[in-house]
Amino acid sequence: MSDDFITITDDCIGCGNCADVCPRYIFEVVEKKARPNANLFRCHDCGHCVSVCPEEAIVHHRLIVKSLEEDFPKKGKTLSYEEVLETIRQRRSIRCFSNKQVSEEQIKQLIDLGRYAPTGHNDRAVCYTIINDREKLEHLIDTMISFFKKLINQLKNPFWNLIAYAAGKGGTVKRAKKSLYRLDSHIEHWEKGIDKVLHYSSTLILIHTHKDTSAPKEDCNIAAQNIALGAPTLGIGATFIGYVQKSWENSRIVKDLLDLPKDHHLYACLAIGYPKNKYRRLIPRPEPSVVLK
Protein backbone atom coordinates (compact mmCIF):
# COMPACT_ATOMS: atom_id res chain seq x y z
CA MET A 1 0.00 0.00 0.00
CA SER A 2 1.23 3.55 -0.51
CA ASP A 3 0.26 7.00 0.54
CA ASP A 4 2.19 9.89 -0.97
CA PHE A 5 5.81 9.65 0.18
CA ILE A 6 5.67 6.46 2.29
CA THR A 7 5.22 3.00 0.83
CA ILE A 8 4.70 -0.11 2.95
CA THR A 9 5.43 -3.24 0.96
CA ASP A 10 3.90 -6.70 1.28
CA ASP A 11 6.93 -7.72 3.34
CA CYS A 12 5.37 -5.98 6.37
CA ILE A 13 4.74 -8.49 9.21
CA GLY A 14 2.70 -6.11 11.37
CA CYS A 15 5.23 -6.08 14.23
CA GLY A 16 4.27 -2.50 15.12
CA ASN A 17 7.85 -1.29 15.58
CA CYS A 18 7.19 1.71 13.34
CA ALA A 19 4.18 2.72 15.42
CA ASP A 20 6.20 2.35 18.63
CA VAL A 21 9.07 4.64 17.63
CA CYS A 22 7.37 7.29 15.46
CA PRO A 23 7.47 10.62 17.34
CA ARG A 24 4.57 11.95 15.25
CA TYR A 25 2.30 8.88 15.68
CA ILE A 26 1.72 8.44 11.95
CA PHE A 27 1.55 4.62 11.88
CA GLU A 28 -1.06 2.13 12.99
CA VAL A 29 -1.34 -1.64 12.63
CA VAL A 30 -4.58 -2.85 11.05
CA GLU A 31 -5.21 -6.50 10.28
CA LYS A 32 -1.57 -7.35 11.02
CA LYS A 33 -0.24 -4.76 8.58
CA ALA A 34 1.22 -1.32 9.31
CA ARG A 35 -0.16 1.66 7.48
CA PRO A 36 0.13 5.47 7.69
CA ASN A 37 -2.82 7.18 9.35
CA ALA A 38 -4.32 10.66 9.20
CA ASN A 39 -1.21 12.10 10.94
CA LEU A 40 0.99 11.38 7.92
CA PHE A 41 1.23 15.08 7.08
CA ARG A 42 3.02 15.57 10.42
CA CYS A 43 5.99 13.43 9.35
CA HIS A 44 9.26 15.31 9.81
CA ASP A 45 11.48 12.80 8.00
CA CYS A 46 13.43 11.50 11.02
CA GLY A 47 13.73 8.03 9.46
CA HIS A 48 13.06 6.07 12.66
CA CYS A 49 10.49 3.90 10.89
CA VAL A 50 12.88 2.82 8.15
CA SER A 51 15.68 2.22 10.63
CA VAL A 52 13.61 0.03 12.97
CA CYS A 53 11.72 -2.10 10.42
CA PRO A 54 13.06 -5.69 10.58
CA GLU A 55 11.75 -6.59 7.13
CA GLU A 56 12.80 -3.42 5.25
CA ALA A 57 9.13 -3.04 4.35
CA ILE A 58 8.97 0.76 4.71
CA VAL A 59 10.11 2.92 1.81
CA HIS A 60 10.33 6.62 2.65
CA HIS A 61 10.53 8.37 -0.71
CA ARG A 62 11.44 11.77 0.75
CA LEU A 63 14.55 10.28 2.34
CA ILE A 64 15.82 7.96 -0.39
CA VAL A 65 18.03 9.94 -2.73
CA LYS A 66 20.14 7.16 -4.30
CA SER A 67 19.03 3.73 -3.12
CA LEU A 68 17.96 1.93 0.04
CA GLU A 69 21.41 0.39 0.49
CA GLU A 70 23.28 3.68 -0.01
CA ASP A 71 20.97 5.97 1.94
CA PHE A 72 20.15 3.46 4.68
CA PRO A 73 23.26 1.29 5.17
CA LYS A 74 23.14 -1.52 7.70
CA LYS A 75 23.81 -0.38 11.26
CA GLY A 76 27.38 -1.13 12.33
CA LYS A 77 28.49 -2.47 15.69
CA THR A 78 27.74 -0.40 18.76
CA LEU A 79 30.86 0.99 20.42
CA SER A 80 31.53 -0.14 23.96
CA TYR A 81 31.10 2.26 26.87
CA GLU A 82 34.88 2.25 27.34
CA GLU A 83 35.49 3.20 23.69
CA VAL A 84 33.00 6.08 23.85
CA LEU A 85 34.38 7.35 27.16
CA GLU A 86 37.95 7.28 25.89
CA THR A 87 36.95 9.17 22.73
CA ILE A 88 35.31 11.86 24.85
CA ARG A 89 38.25 12.04 27.27
CA GLN A 90 40.75 12.38 24.42
CA ARG A 91 39.15 15.57 23.17
CA ARG A 92 41.30 18.60 23.95
CA SER A 93 40.72 22.28 23.19
CA ILE A 94 43.62 23.00 20.85
CA ARG A 95 45.13 26.45 21.32
CA CYS A 96 48.30 26.08 19.30
CA PHE A 97 47.92 25.01 15.68
CA SER A 98 50.62 24.21 13.14
CA ASN A 99 50.65 25.96 9.76
CA LYS A 100 49.52 22.83 7.90
CA GLN A 101 46.32 23.56 5.98
CA VAL A 102 43.17 21.48 6.44
CA SER A 103 42.01 20.17 3.06
CA GLU A 104 38.57 20.75 1.56
CA GLU A 105 37.91 17.00 1.66
CA GLN A 106 38.63 16.91 5.39
CA ILE A 107 36.35 19.89 5.95
CA LYS A 108 33.56 17.98 4.16
CA GLN A 109 34.20 15.01 6.45
CA LEU A 110 33.95 17.26 9.51
CA ILE A 111 30.68 18.76 8.31
CA ASP A 112 29.34 15.22 7.91
CA LEU A 113 29.95 14.75 11.64
CA GLY A 114 27.76 17.78 12.30
CA ARG A 115 25.17 16.66 9.78
CA TYR A 116 24.25 13.63 11.87
CA ALA A 117 23.71 15.58 15.09
CA PRO A 118 20.14 15.66 16.42
CA THR A 119 18.05 18.80 15.95
CA GLY A 120 14.89 20.01 17.65
CA HIS A 121 11.79 18.74 15.81
CA ASN A 122 14.23 17.36 13.22
CA ASP A 123 14.41 20.87 11.72
CA ARG A 124 17.74 20.13 9.99
CA ALA A 125 18.34 23.86 9.56
CA VAL A 126 21.95 24.10 10.82
CA CYS A 127 24.22 25.87 8.32
CA TYR A 128 27.99 26.19 8.06
CA THR A 129 30.16 28.99 6.75
CA ILE A 130 33.83 28.05 6.34
CA ILE A 131 36.71 30.51 6.21
CA ASN A 132 39.63 28.45 4.94
CA ASP A 133 42.17 31.21 4.32
CA ARG A 134 44.67 32.44 6.89
CA GLU A 135 44.89 35.93 5.37
CA LYS A 136 41.14 36.38 5.68
CA LEU A 137 41.29 35.18 9.28
CA GLU A 138 44.05 37.66 10.08
CA HIS A 139 41.83 40.40 8.68
CA LEU A 140 39.04 39.13 10.94
CA ILE A 141 41.38 39.24 13.94
CA ASP A 142 42.39 42.83 13.06
CA THR A 143 38.70 43.77 13.00
CA MET A 144 38.03 42.01 16.30
CA ILE A 145 41.01 43.69 17.96
CA SER A 146 39.61 47.09 16.94
CA PHE A 147 36.29 46.06 18.48
CA PHE A 148 38.06 44.89 21.68
CA LYS A 149 39.75 48.30 22.03
CA LYS A 150 36.43 50.11 21.57
CA LEU A 151 34.72 47.79 24.07
CA ILE A 152 37.44 48.32 26.68
CA ASN A 153 37.08 52.09 26.40
CA GLN A 154 33.33 51.76 26.83
CA LEU A 155 33.62 49.50 29.87
CA LYS A 156 35.96 51.99 31.52
CA ASN A 157 33.61 54.92 30.84
CA PRO A 158 31.29 55.57 33.86
CA PHE A 159 28.72 57.39 31.73
CA TRP A 160 28.50 54.48 29.24
CA ASN A 161 28.14 52.07 32.17
CA LEU A 162 25.28 54.13 33.56
CA ILE A 163 23.45 54.01 30.24
CA ALA A 164 24.04 50.26 29.91
CA TYR A 165 22.68 49.56 33.39
CA ALA A 166 19.67 51.78 32.73
CA ALA A 167 18.98 49.77 29.58
CA GLY A 168 18.95 46.55 31.58
CA LYS A 169 22.38 45.41 30.38
CA GLY A 170 23.99 45.34 33.82
CA GLY A 171 24.58 41.58 33.76
CA THR A 172 26.23 41.78 30.36
CA VAL A 173 28.50 44.60 31.55
CA LYS A 174 29.57 42.64 34.63
CA ARG A 175 30.43 39.58 32.56
CA ALA A 176 32.34 41.70 30.04
CA LYS A 177 34.37 43.38 32.80
CA LYS A 178 35.49 39.95 34.03
CA SER A 179 37.07 39.43 30.60
CA LEU A 180 38.89 42.76 30.49
CA TYR A 181 42.27 41.26 31.30
CA ARG A 182 41.82 38.69 28.51
CA LEU A 183 40.90 41.37 26.00
CA ASP A 184 43.93 43.41 27.02
CA SER A 185 46.10 40.31 26.69
CA HIS A 186 44.72 39.49 23.22
CA ILE A 187 45.42 43.03 22.05
CA GLU A 188 48.94 43.07 23.52
CA HIS A 189 49.85 39.72 21.99
CA TRP A 190 48.40 40.55 18.56
CA GLU A 191 50.35 43.79 18.41
CA LYS A 192 53.48 41.69 19.01
CA GLY A 193 52.50 39.35 16.18
CA ILE A 194 51.21 36.57 18.41
CA ASP A 195 47.76 35.11 17.72
CA LYS A 196 45.91 34.33 20.95
CA VAL A 197 42.50 34.90 19.35
CA LEU A 198 42.37 32.07 16.80
CA HIS A 199 45.61 30.38 17.91
CA TYR A 200 47.10 30.38 14.39
CA SER A 201 44.23 28.35 12.99
CA SER A 202 43.88 28.59 9.22
CA THR A 203 40.28 27.36 9.17
CA LEU A 204 37.21 28.69 10.98
CA ILE A 205 33.82 26.97 11.01
CA LEU A 206 30.89 29.29 11.71
CA ILE A 207 27.75 27.39 12.70
CA HIS A 208 24.49 29.29 12.33
CA THR A 209 20.78 28.94 11.69
CA HIS A 210 17.42 30.73 11.68
CA LYS A 211 16.49 32.17 15.07
CA ASP A 212 12.93 30.87 14.73
CA THR A 213 13.77 27.13 14.58
CA SER A 214 12.75 24.94 17.51
CA ALA A 215 16.12 24.88 19.33
CA PRO A 216 18.62 26.93 17.32
CA LYS A 217 21.34 27.37 19.95
CA GLU A 218 21.23 23.73 21.01
CA ASP A 219 21.19 22.45 17.42
CA CYS A 220 24.30 24.42 16.47
CA ASN A 221 26.27 23.57 19.59
CA ILE A 222 25.49 19.85 19.43
CA ALA A 223 26.68 19.85 15.81
CA ALA A 224 29.82 21.72 16.88
CA GLN A 225 30.51 19.18 19.62
CA ASN A 226 30.11 16.32 17.13
CA ILE A 227 32.75 17.96 14.95
CA ALA A 228 35.09 18.61 17.89
CA LEU A 229 34.78 15.00 19.08
CA GLY A 230 35.35 13.50 15.65
CA ALA A 231 38.09 15.81 14.39
CA PRO A 232 40.96 13.92 16.12
CA THR A 233 40.14 10.80 14.05
CA LEU A 234 41.44 12.83 11.07
CA GLY A 235 44.45 14.11 13.02
CA ILE A 236 42.73 17.50 13.37
CA GLY A 237 42.14 19.51 16.53
CA ALA A 238 39.42 22.03 17.34
CA THR A 239 38.50 24.63 19.90
CA PHE A 240 35.40 26.72 20.47
CA ILE A 241 35.98 30.44 19.88
CA GLY A 242 33.40 32.42 21.85
CA TYR A 243 35.07 35.74 21.06
CA VAL A 244 34.10 35.46 17.39
CA GLN A 245 30.50 34.81 18.32
CA LYS A 246 30.34 37.69 20.81
CA SER A 247 32.08 40.03 18.38
CA TRP A 248 29.55 39.11 15.69
CA GLU A 249 26.70 39.83 18.12
CA ASN A 250 28.03 43.23 19.20
CA SER A 251 30.03 44.66 16.30
CA ARG A 252 28.37 45.75 13.08
CA ILE A 253 31.75 45.71 11.31
CA VAL A 254 32.43 42.09 12.33
CA LYS A 255 28.88 41.12 11.39
CA ASP A 256 29.26 42.68 7.94
CA LEU A 257 32.65 41.03 7.47
CA LEU A 258 31.37 37.52 8.22
CA ASP A 259 28.35 38.15 5.98
CA LEU A 260 25.99 35.48 7.30
CA PRO A 261 22.40 35.36 6.03
CA LYS A 262 20.43 38.28 7.46
CA ASP A 263 17.87 36.09 9.21
CA HIS A 264 20.50 33.81 10.81
CA HIS A 265 22.18 33.95 14.19
CA LEU A 266 25.73 32.75 14.88
CA TYR A 267 25.54 30.21 17.73
CA ALA A 268 28.89 28.41 17.59
CA CYS A 269 32.33 28.88 16.13
CA LEU A 270 35.18 26.37 15.86
CA ALA A 271 38.82 27.04 15.01
CA ILE A 272 40.29 23.89 13.51
CA GLY A 273 43.69 22.77 12.32
CA TYR A 274 46.55 20.39 12.99
CA PRO A 275 47.76 20.53 16.60
CA LYS A 276 51.33 21.72 17.03
CA ASN A 277 51.72 19.73 20.24
CA LYS A 278 51.00 16.09 21.04
CA TYR A 279 48.85 15.32 24.07
CA ARG A 280 50.02 12.16 25.82
CA ARG A 281 47.80 11.65 28.86
CA LEU A 282 44.10 11.78 29.70
CA ILE A 283 43.17 14.38 32.32
CA PRO A 284 40.75 13.66 35.19
CA ARG A 285 37.72 15.84 35.80
CA PRO A 286 35.98 16.45 39.14
CA GLU A 287 32.89 14.41 39.95
CA PRO A 288 29.71 16.39 39.17
CA SER A 289 26.92 17.00 41.62
CA VAL A 290 24.24 14.36 40.99
CA VAL A 291 20.84 14.20 42.67
CA LEU A 292 18.69 11.10 42.22
CA LYS A 293 15.00 11.55 43.01
C-alpha positions in Angstrom: 0.0 0.0 0.0 1.2 3.5 -0.5 0.3 7.0 0.5 2.2 9.9 -1.0 5.8 9.7 0.2 5.7 6.5 2.3 5.2 3.0 0.8 4.7 -0.1 3.0 5.4 -3.2 1.0 3.9 -6.7 1.3 6.9 -7.7 3.3 5.4 -6.0 6.4 4.7 -8.5 9.2 2.7 -6.1 11.4 5.2 -6.1 14.2 4.3 -2.5 15.1 7.9 -1.3 15.6 7.2 1.7 13.3 4.2 2.7 15.4 6.2 2.3 18.6 9.1 4.6 17.6 7.4 7.3 15.5 7.5 10.6 17.3 4.6 11.9 15.3 2.3 8.9 15.7 1.7 8.4 11.9 1.6 4.6 11.9 -1.1 2.1 13.0 -1.3 -1.6 12.6 -4.6 -2.8 11.0 -5.2 -6.5 10.3 -1.6 -7.3 11.0 -0.2 -4.8 8.6 1.2 -1.3 9.3 -0.2 1.7 7.5 0.1 5.5 7.7 -2.8 7.2 9.3 -4.3 10.7 9.2 -1.2 12.1 10.9 1.0 11.4 7.9 1.2 15.1 7.1 3.0 15.6 10.4 6.0 13.4 9.3 9.3 15.3 9.8 11.5 12.8 8.0 13.4 11.5 11.0 13.7 8.0 9.5 13.1 6.1 12.7 10.5 3.9 10.9 12.9 2.8 8.1 15.7 2.2 10.6 13.6 0.0 13.0 11.7 -2.1 10.4 13.1 -5.7 10.6 11.7 -6.6 7.1 12.8 -3.4 5.3 9.1 -3.0 4.4 9.0 0.8 4.7 10.1 2.9 1.8 10.3 6.6 2.6 10.5 8.4 -0.7 11.4 11.8 0.7 14.5 10.3 2.3 15.8 8.0 -0.4 18.0 9.9 -2.7 20.1 7.2 -4.3 19.0 3.7 -3.1 18.0 1.9 0.0 21.4 0.4 0.5 23.3 3.7 0.0 21.0 6.0 1.9 20.2 3.5 4.7 23.3 1.3 5.2 23.1 -1.5 7.7 23.8 -0.4 11.3 27.4 -1.1 12.3 28.5 -2.5 15.7 27.7 -0.4 18.8 30.9 1.0 20.4 31.5 -0.1 24.0 31.1 2.3 26.9 34.9 2.3 27.3 35.5 3.2 23.7 33.0 6.1 23.8 34.4 7.4 27.2 38.0 7.3 25.9 37.0 9.2 22.7 35.3 11.9 24.9 38.2 12.0 27.3 40.8 12.4 24.4 39.2 15.6 23.2 41.3 18.6 24.0 40.7 22.3 23.2 43.6 23.0 20.9 45.1 26.4 21.3 48.3 26.1 19.3 47.9 25.0 15.7 50.6 24.2 13.1 50.6 26.0 9.8 49.5 22.8 7.9 46.3 23.6 6.0 43.2 21.5 6.4 42.0 20.2 3.1 38.6 20.7 1.6 37.9 17.0 1.7 38.6 16.9 5.4 36.3 19.9 5.9 33.6 18.0 4.2 34.2 15.0 6.5 34.0 17.3 9.5 30.7 18.8 8.3 29.3 15.2 7.9 30.0 14.8 11.6 27.8 17.8 12.3 25.2 16.7 9.8 24.3 13.6 11.9 23.7 15.6 15.1 20.1 15.7 16.4 18.0 18.8 16.0 14.9 20.0 17.7 11.8 18.7 15.8 14.2 17.4 13.2 14.4 20.9 11.7 17.7 20.1 10.0 18.3 23.9 9.6 21.9 24.1 10.8 24.2 25.9 8.3 28.0 26.2 8.1 30.2 29.0 6.7 33.8 28.0 6.3 36.7 30.5 6.2 39.6 28.5 4.9 42.2 31.2 4.3 44.7 32.4 6.9 44.9 35.9 5.4 41.1 36.4 5.7 41.3 35.2 9.3 44.0 37.7 10.1 41.8 40.4 8.7 39.0 39.1 10.9 41.4 39.2 13.9 42.4 42.8 13.1 38.7 43.8 13.0 38.0 42.0 16.3 41.0 43.7 18.0 39.6 47.1 16.9 36.3 46.1 18.5 38.1 44.9 21.7 39.7 48.3 22.0 36.4 50.1 21.6 34.7 47.8 24.1 37.4 48.3 26.7 37.1 52.1 26.4 33.3 51.8 26.8 33.6 49.5 29.9 36.0 52.0 31.5 33.6 54.9 30.8 31.3 55.6 33.9 28.7 57.4 31.7 28.5 54.5 29.2 28.1 52.1 32.2 25.3 54.1 33.6 23.4 54.0 30.2 24.0 50.3 29.9 22.7 49.6 33.4 19.7 51.8 32.7 19.0 49.8 29.6 19.0 46.5 31.6 22.4 45.4 30.4 24.0 45.3 33.8 24.6 41.6 33.8 26.2 41.8 30.4 28.5 44.6 31.5 29.6 42.6 34.6 30.4 39.6 32.6 32.3 41.7 30.0 34.4 43.4 32.8 35.5 40.0 34.0 37.1 39.4 30.6 38.9 42.8 30.5 42.3 41.3 31.3 41.8 38.7 28.5 40.9 41.4 26.0 43.9 43.4 27.0 46.1 40.3 26.7 44.7 39.5 23.2 45.4 43.0 22.1 48.9 43.1 23.5 49.9 39.7 22.0 48.4 40.5 18.6 50.4 43.8 18.4 53.5 41.7 19.0 52.5 39.4 16.2 51.2 36.6 18.4 47.8 35.1 17.7 45.9 34.3 20.9 42.5 34.9 19.3 42.4 32.1 16.8 45.6 30.4 17.9 47.1 30.4 14.4 44.2 28.4 13.0 43.9 28.6 9.2 40.3 27.4 9.2 37.2 28.7 11.0 33.8 27.0 11.0 30.9 29.3 11.7 27.7 27.4 12.7 24.5 29.3 12.3 20.8 28.9 11.7 17.4 30.7 11.7 16.5 32.2 15.1 12.9 30.9 14.7 13.8 27.1 14.6 12.8 24.9 17.5 16.1 24.9 19.3 18.6 26.9 17.3 21.3 27.4 20.0 21.2 23.7 21.0 21.2 22.4 17.4 24.3 24.4 16.5 26.3 23.6 19.6 25.5 19.9 19.4 26.7 19.9 15.8 29.8 21.7 16.9 30.5 19.2 19.6 30.1 16.3 17.1 32.8 18.0 15.0 35.1 18.6 17.9 34.8 15.0 19.1 35.4 13.5 15.6 38.1 15.8 14.4 41.0 13.9 16.1 40.1 10.8 14.1 41.4 12.8 11.1 44.4 14.1 13.0 42.7 17.5 13.4 42.1 19.5 16.5 39.4 22.0 17.3 38.5 24.6 19.9 35.4 26.7 20.5 36.0 30.4 19.9 33.4 32.4 21.8 35.1 35.7 21.1 34.1 35.5 17.4 30.5 34.8 18.3 30.3 37.7 20.8 32.1 40.0 18.4 29.6 39.1 15.7 26.7 39.8 18.1 28.0 43.2 19.2 30.0 44.7 16.3 28.4 45.8 13.1 31.8 45.7 11.3 32.4 42.1 12.3 28.9 41.1 11.4 29.3 42.7 7.9 32.7 41.0 7.5 31.4 37.5 8.2 28.4 38.1 6.0 26.0 35.5 7.3 22.4 35.4 6.0 20.4 38.3 7.5 17.9 36.1 9.2 20.5 33.8 10.8 22.2 34.0 14.2 25.7 32.7 14.9 25.5 30.2 17.7 28.9 28.4 17.6 32.3 28.9 16.1 35.2 26.4 15.9 38.8 27.0 15.0 40.3 23.9 13.5 43.7 22.8 12.3 46.5 20.4 13.0 47.8 20.5 16.6 51.3 21.7 17.0 51.7 19.7 20.2 51.0 16.1 21.0 48.9 15.3 24.1 50.0 12.2 25.8 47.8 11.6 28.9 44.1 11.8 29.7 43.2 14.4 32.3 40.8 13.7 35.2 37.7 15.8 35.8 36.0 16.4 39.1 32.9 14.4 39.9 29.7 16.4 39.2 26.9 17.0 41.6 24.2 14.4 41.0 20.8 14.2 42.7 18.7 11.1 42.2 15.0 11.5 43.0 
